[in-house]
């Protein structure tokens, strides 16, 4: 494998890592929003009326 190919692979991996990180971040944000909504609903149901 040529040195140029190895350098190109380093940049490609970096881009792939960024894409995976963005995807994971998106899933974590959605899960956090779901958990906050569920917590708010539980708190609202537990308050005396």
N, CA, C and O atoms as a GROMACS GRO file, in nm:
protein
  196
    1UNK      N    1   0.086  -0.118   0.000
    1UNK     CA    2   0.000   0.000   0.000
    1UNK      C    3   0.090   0.124   0.000
    1UNK      O    4   0.184   0.134   0.079
    2UNK      N    5   0.061   0.216  -0.088
    2UNK     CA    6   0.145   0.334  -0.099
    2UNK      C    7   0.122   0.429   0.018
    2UNK      O    8   0.019   0.423   0.085
    3UNK      N    9   0.217   0.513   0.040
    3UNK     CA   10   0.207   0.612   0.149
    3UNK      C   11   0.090   0.707   0.126
    3UNK      O   12   0.025   0.751   0.221
    4UNK      N   13   0.065   0.739   0.000
    4UNK     CA   14  -0.046   0.830  -0.031
    4UNK      C   15  -0.181   0.766   0.004
    4UNK      O   16  -0.272   0.833   0.052
    5UNK      N   17  -0.192   0.637  -0.021
    5UNK     CA   18  -0.314   0.565   0.010
    5UNK      C   19  -0.336   0.561   0.163
    5UNK      O   20  -0.448   0.575   0.211
    6UNK      N   21  -0.228   0.542   0.236
    6UNK     CA   22  -0.237   0.538   0.382
    6UNK      C   23  -0.281   0.672   0.438
    6UNK      O   24  -0.363   0.679   0.529
    7UNK      N   25  -0.226   0.779   0.383
    7UNK     CA   26  -0.266   0.914   0.428
    7UNK      C   27  -0.413   0.938   0.394
    7UNK      O   28  -0.487   0.992   0.475
    8UNK      N   29  -0.454   0.898   0.275
    8UNK     CA   30  -0.595   0.915   0.235
    8UNK      C   31  -0.686   0.837   0.329
    8UNK      O   32  -0.794   0.885   0.365
    9UNK      N   33  -0.644   0.717   0.368
    9UNK     CA   34  -0.724   0.637   0.461
    9UNK      C   35  -0.738   0.703   0.597
    9UNK      O   36  -0.842   0.691   0.663
   10UNK      N   37  -0.635   0.773   0.640
   10UNK     CA   38  -0.644   0.845   0.768
   10UNK      C   39  -0.754   0.949   0.763
   10UNK      O   40  -0.832   0.961   0.858
   11UNK      N   41  -0.762   1.023   0.653
   11UNK     CA   42  -0.867   1.124   0.640
   11UNK      C   43  -1.004   1.059   0.626
   11UNK      O   44  -1.102   1.110   0.680
   12UNK      N   45  -1.011   0.949   0.554
   12UNK     CA   46  -1.138   0.879   0.538
   12UNK      C   47  -1.190   0.829   0.671
   12UNK      O   48  -1.308   0.844   0.701
   13UNK      N   49  -1.103   0.771   0.752
   13UNK     CA   50  -1.143   0.724   0.883
   13UNK      C   51  -1.193   0.838   0.969
   13UNK      O   52  -1.290   0.825   1.044
   14UNK      N   53  -1.125   0.950   0.957
   14UNK     CA   54  -1.165   1.066   1.035
   14UNK      C   55  -1.307   1.109   0.997
   14UNK      O   56  -1.388   1.140   1.085
   15UNK      N   57  -1.338   1.109   0.869
   15UNK     CA   58  -1.472   1.145   0.823
   15UNK      C   59  -1.573   1.042   0.872
   15UNK      O   60  -1.682   1.078   0.917
   16UNK      N   61  -1.538   0.915   0.863
   16UNK     CA   62  -1.626   0.809   0.910
   16UNK      C   63  -1.650   0.822   1.060
   16UNK      O   64  -1.764   0.809   1.107
   17UNK      N   65  -1.544   0.849   1.135
   17UNK     CA   66  -1.559   0.869   1.279
   17UNK      C   67  -1.653   0.985   1.310
   17UNK      O   68  -1.734   0.976   1.401
   18UNK      N   69  -1.641   1.093   1.234
   18UNK     CA   70  -1.729   1.209   1.254
   18UNK      C   71  -1.874   1.173   1.226
   18UNK      O   72  -1.965   1.215   1.298
   19UNK      N   73  -1.896   1.094   1.122
   19UNK     CA   74  -2.032   1.054   1.087
   19UNK      C   75  -2.092   0.964   1.195
   19UNK      O   76  -2.208   0.979   1.232
   20UNK      N   77  -2.012   0.871   1.244
   20UNK     CA   78  -2.060   0.781   1.351
   20UNK      C   79  -2.088   0.861   1.477
   20UNK      O   80  -2.189   0.839   1.544
   21UNK      N   81  -1.999   0.953   1.509
   21UNK     CA   82  -2.018   1.036   1.628
   21UNK      C   83  -2.146   1.120   1.618
   21UNK      O   84  -2.221   1.130   1.714
   22UNK      N   85  -2.171   1.177   1.502
   22UNK     CA   86  -2.293   1.256   1.481
   22UNK      C   87  -2.417   1.169   1.494
   22UNK      O   88  -2.517   1.212   1.553
   23UNK      N   89  -2.411   1.049   1.441
   23UNK     CA   90  -2.524   0.957   1.450
   23UNK      C   91  -2.551   0.918   1.595
   23UNK      O   92  -2.666   0.918   1.640
   24UNK      N   93  -2.446   0.885   1.668
   24UNK     CA   94  -2.462   0.850   1.810
   24UNK      C   95  -2.516   0.968   1.890
   24UNK      O   96  -2.603   0.952   1.975
   25UNK      N   97  -2.462   1.086   1.863
   25UNK     CA   98  -2.509   1.206   1.933
   25UNK      C   99  -2.658   1.228   1.908
   25UNK      O  100  -2.732   1.262   2.000
   26UNK      N  101  -2.700   1.208   1.786
   26UNK     CA  102  -2.842   1.224   1.751
   26UNK      C  103  -2.929   1.127   1.831
   26UNK      O  104  -3.034   1.165   1.883
   27UNK      N  105  -2.886   1.002   1.838
   27UNK     CA  106  -2.962   0.903   1.913
   27UNK      C  107  -2.967   0.935   2.063
   27UNK      O  108  -3.070   0.919   2.128
   28UNK      N  109  -2.855   0.981   2.116
   28UNK     CA  110  -2.851   1.017   2.258
   28UNK      C  111  -2.943   1.135   2.285
   28UNK      O  112  -3.014   1.136   2.385
   29UNK      N  113  -2.943   1.234   2.198
   29UNK     CA  114  -3.030   1.351   2.216
   29UNK      C  115  -3.178   1.310   2.210
   29UNK      O  116  -3.259   1.359   2.289
   30UNK      N  117  -3.213   1.221   2.116
   30UNK     CA  118  -3.352   1.176   2.107
   30UNK      C  119  -3.392   1.098   2.231
   30UNK      O  120  -3.503   1.116   2.283
   31UNK      N  121  -3.304   1.013   2.278
   31UNK     CA  122  -3.333   0.933   2.398
   31UNK      C  123  -3.346   1.022   2.521
   31UNK      O  124  -3.433   1.000   2.606
   32UNK      N  125  -3.261   1.124   2.530
   32UNK     CA  126  -3.267   1.219   2.641
   32UNK      C  127  -3.400   1.293   2.640
   32UNK      O  128  -3.463   1.310   2.744
   33UNK      N  129  -3.442   1.337   2.524
   33UNK     CA  130  -3.570   1.408   2.512
   33UNK      C  131  -3.685   1.316   2.553
   33UNK      O  132  -3.777   1.358   2.624
   34UNK      N  133  -3.681   1.190   2.510
   34UNK     CA  134  -3.785   1.094   2.549
   34UNK      C  135  -3.787   1.074   2.700
   34UNK      O  136  -3.894   1.072   2.761
   35UNK      N  137  -3.670   1.061   2.760
   35UNK     CA  138  -3.662   1.040   2.905
   35UNK      C  139  -3.710   1.161   2.982
   35UNK      O  140  -3.777   1.147   3.084
   36UNK      N  141  -3.677   1.281   2.935
   36UNK     CA  142  -3.724   1.402   3.002
   36UNK      C  143  -3.876   1.414   2.994
   36UNK      O  144  -3.942   1.452   3.091
   37UNK      N  145  -3.932   1.381   2.878
   37UNK     CA  146  -4.077   1.386   2.863
   37UNK      C  147  -4.144   1.284   2.954
   37UNK      O  148  -4.247   1.314   3.015
   38UNK      N  149  -4.088   1.166   2.964
   38UNK     CA  150  -4.145   1.063   3.052
   38UNK      C  151  -4.135   1.106   3.198
   38UNK      O  152  -4.228   1.084   3.275
   39UNK      N  153  -4.024   1.165   3.235
   39UNK     CA  154  -4.007   1.212   3.373
   39UNK      C  155  -4.106   1.323   3.407
   39UNK      O  156  -4.164   1.325   3.515
   40UNK      N  157  -4.125   1.414   3.314
   40UNK     CA  158  -4.220   1.523   3.335
   40UNK      C  159  -4.361   1.468   3.353
   40UNK      O  160  -4.438   1.516   3.437
   41UNK      N  161  -4.394   1.367   3.274
   41UNK     CA  162  -4.527   1.307   3.284
   41UNK      C  163  -4.543   1.236   3.419
   41UNK      O  164  -4.649   1.247   3.481
   42UNK      N  165  -4.442   1.167   3.464
   42UNK     CA  166  -4.449   1.098   3.594
   42UNK      C  167  -4.463   1.202   3.706
   42UNK      O  168  -4.542   1.183   3.798
   43UNK      N  169  -4.387   1.309   3.699
   43UNK     CA  170  -4.397   1.414   3.802
   43UNK      C  171  -4.536   1.477   3.801
   43UNK      O  172  -4.593   1.502   3.907
   44UNK      N  173  -4.588   1.502   3.685
   44UNK     CA  174  -4.720   1.563   3.675
   44UNK      C  175  -4.827   1.470   3.733
   44UNK      O  176  -4.920   1.517   3.798
   45UNK      N  177  -4.815   1.342   3.709
   45UNK     CA  178  -4.913   1.247   3.761
   45UNK      C  179  -4.901   1.230   3.913
   45UNK      O  180  -4.999   1.197   3.980
   46UNK      N  181  -4.782   1.253   3.966
   46UNK     CA  182  -4.762   1.234   4.110
   46UNK      C  183  -4.797   1.356   4.193
   46UNK      O  184  -4.804   1.347   4.316
   47UNK      N  185  -4.820   1.468   4.129
   47UNK     CA  186  -4.857   1.588   4.205
   47UNK      C  187  -5.001   1.578   4.253
   47UNK      O  188  -5.088   1.530   4.180
   48UNK      N  189  -5.026   1.623   4.376
   48UNK     CA  190  -5.165   1.621   4.425
   48UNK      C  191  -5.250   1.720   4.346
   48UNK      O  192  -5.203   1.825   4.302
   49UNK      N  193  -5.374   1.683   4.330
   49UNK     CA  194  -5.465   1.770   4.253
   49UNK      C  195  -5.553   1.848   4.345
   49UNK      O  196  -5.636   1.927   4.300
   0.00000   0.00000   0.00000
